[in-house]
Amino acid sequence: MLLWLFISYVGGITLFMHRHTIEGQTIYHSHFYSGSADSPNHSHTSQQCKVITALSLYIALAATMAAMVVAPLFKVAAVINDTARNITQQSQQLHLLRAPPVFI
């Protein structure tokens, strides 16, 4: 299901790119539709174009913010992983020492 959703999303944003000229401005966007890229057989109102622009900006901003939050977390995870590996190696070396002699 997740794979199908991903394929549909990528297909929708890459295969169905088209443009509209509304109020003298050319707007490029993509979504599923039937028609050619130069003359899609549908139109959008200026309000719909504003919503499309706002959603695109929101998605781009959310992706950027997520990357800014996740990147430092990966660095912290790498440091924790290296520290745990070092502690494990040091504790394994301690197990190789022999016990002190016992006097009976």
N, C-alpha and C positions, 0 to 999 in steps of 0.2 A: 504494500500500500504506500509506504513512504517512498519507495523507488518510483512508483507510478506518479506520485505527486511531484517529485523532483523533476522527472522527465517532462511532465506536462508544463511545469513552470518554466524550465529552460527552453522548451520548445515554444511556449507562448511568447517569451521575451526575445527570442532570436529569429523565429520563423515568420512572425506576423507583424513586422515593423512596417508602419505606414505613416503618412502625414496628412494633416488637415490644414487648410488655410481658413482661419477664422478671424474676422475683423482685421485683415491685412497682416496677420502674424501666422507664420508657418509653425505648426506644432508637430513634432515627431513623437510617437509613442507606439507601444505594441500591446496587443491583446488578440485573442482569437476572433476572427471575422472571416467572411467570405468576400473576396474581391481582390483586385490587384493592389500593389503597394502605391501606385500613383493615383489611383482613383478608387478608394474603398467605397463600397456601396452603403455606407452609413455615415452619420455625422454626429457631432457632439455640440452641445451648446457651450457658450463661453463659461457658464458656471461649472459644467462637467469638466471642461479643460482645467479650470482652476483646482477642482478636486483632484484630478489626475496629477497635476503639478504638485499639489500639497502632499499627496500620498507618496509620490516619487521622492520628494525631499525628505519626508519622514522616514522612509525606508533607508535612504542613503545615510541620513543622520544616525538612525538606530544602528546600522551596520558599522559605521565609524566608531560610535561610542562603545559598541560591544567589542570591537577590536582593541580599543584603547584600554578597556577593562580586562579583557582576556589575556592580552600579551604580557602584562606584568605578572599575572597569575601563573602563566607558564614558566616564567623566570623563577618565581618563588618555588614552584613545584620542582624545577630542575635542581635548585639549591638544596631543597629538602631531600631529594633523591640522592644527590651526591653525599650529603651529610650522613644519611642512613647507610649508604654503601661503605663509607669510611668507618663508621662505628661498627658495622658488621665485620669488616676486615680486621679491625683492631681486636674485637672480641674473639675472633677465630684464632688470632695469633696468641692471645692469652691462654687459650685452652691447650696450646702445645707445650706450655711450661709444665715441669714436673712438680709434684707436691713436695712440701718440705719433709725432711726425714722425721720419723717418729721414734722416740725412745721409749722402750717398754721397761 
